[in-house]
C-alpha cells in the first residue's frame, strides 16, 4: 500500500521572535488585534511618535507599538515589500482601476450574465 504525503498547511497563527507580533496567514500582525504591523511601520516611517500611534490606536499598549517598530526594523525589506504591495497604485494596477484628477476611482465594467 502506498501512502501519499499530505500538503503542508501553514498554521493560521504563528508566533514570531517578537512577543507582541504574530503572523496571521503569513502577515505580521499585532497579537490580539487585526492590525498589520505594516500600518504601525508606515506611521513610524512618516515620523509619528509612539504617542502619536497610541493616540490613533488607543487599544494598543506602548509595549506592542515599540515591538511593532522593532519588528519593522528587524524585517525592513519584508515590510517595505508589503507596504509597496498595499499602495493605491499597486491596488489599481492589480484591479484595472483608474483614479481621476478629483480622486474618484473607477473600474472597468464587466458584462453581467443574465
N, C-alpha and C positions, 0 to 999 in steps of 0.2 A: 504494500500500500504506500502510495506517495503522498507526502504532506506538502501543502502549499504554505508558504510564508505569508502571513497577513501583512498588509501595508502598515508601516509605522504611522501612527496618528499623533500629531503634536498635542500635548495636553492643552486644555482651554486656558489654563493659567500656569505660568512658570515663574518661580522665584528668580530673582537676579542677585548679584552681589551687593546690591543696594537695598537696605531694609524696607524702604517705602516704595520701591518700584518693582512691579511685576510685568510680565509680558502676557497680554491677553490677545490670543490669535496672532502672536508674533509682534504685537505693537507694545512698546514700552508705555506703561500706564501707571498712574499713582494708585497704590494699593487702597482698596476700599472706595474707589471712585471710578468714574468712566473717563477721567481726564487724561488724555495722552500727554506724555512728558514733553512732546514737541510744542505744545501750547505754552508751557512754562518756559521752555527754551526760547521760543520766539519773543516772549516778553522780556526775558533776560537779555537777549541779543539787542533788543530795541532800547535797552538802557533802564528798564524798570527795576526798581529795588525789590528786595524780598517783601518789604512792607507794601509796596505797590501791588505786587502779585497777591498778597494776602487780602488786600482790600478788594481786588477783583474776584478772588475765590476765598471768601471768609470761612468756608467749611474745611479748608486745609490747615494743617499745623505748620509752624515755621520750620520744623524739622523735615517735613515732607517736601516743602519748597526747596530748602537747601539740598536735600537729597536728589531732587529732580534736576537741579542745576549741576550738581556733582555728576549725576548720570550723564547729562548732556556733555559735560567737559570730558568725561571718560570715553564717550562714544560719539564724539563730534561728527565724524564722517557719516555714520549711520543716520544720525538725527538730521543732519543737513540734507541728506537724500530724501528723508521722509518729509521734511519741511518743503523741499522743492516739489515733491510729488503732490502736495496738497495746495500748492499755489493756484490762484484763479486761472492763470494762463494754462497750466497743465490740465486742469479740470475741463476748461473749454476745448482744448485740443483733443482731449480724450472723448468728449461727447459731441464734438462738432458745433458747439455753441459759439455765439459771437456776441461781444459787448459793443453797444453803440456809444457815441460820444456822451450821452446822458447817463451811461451806466446801466442801461437796460440790457438784459441778456435774452437772446432768442436762440432757439434750437431749430434745426431743420425739421420740416414736417415729415411725418411718416404716414403713408396711406393706412387708413383704417379699413380692416376687412369687415365686411358686413353687408 
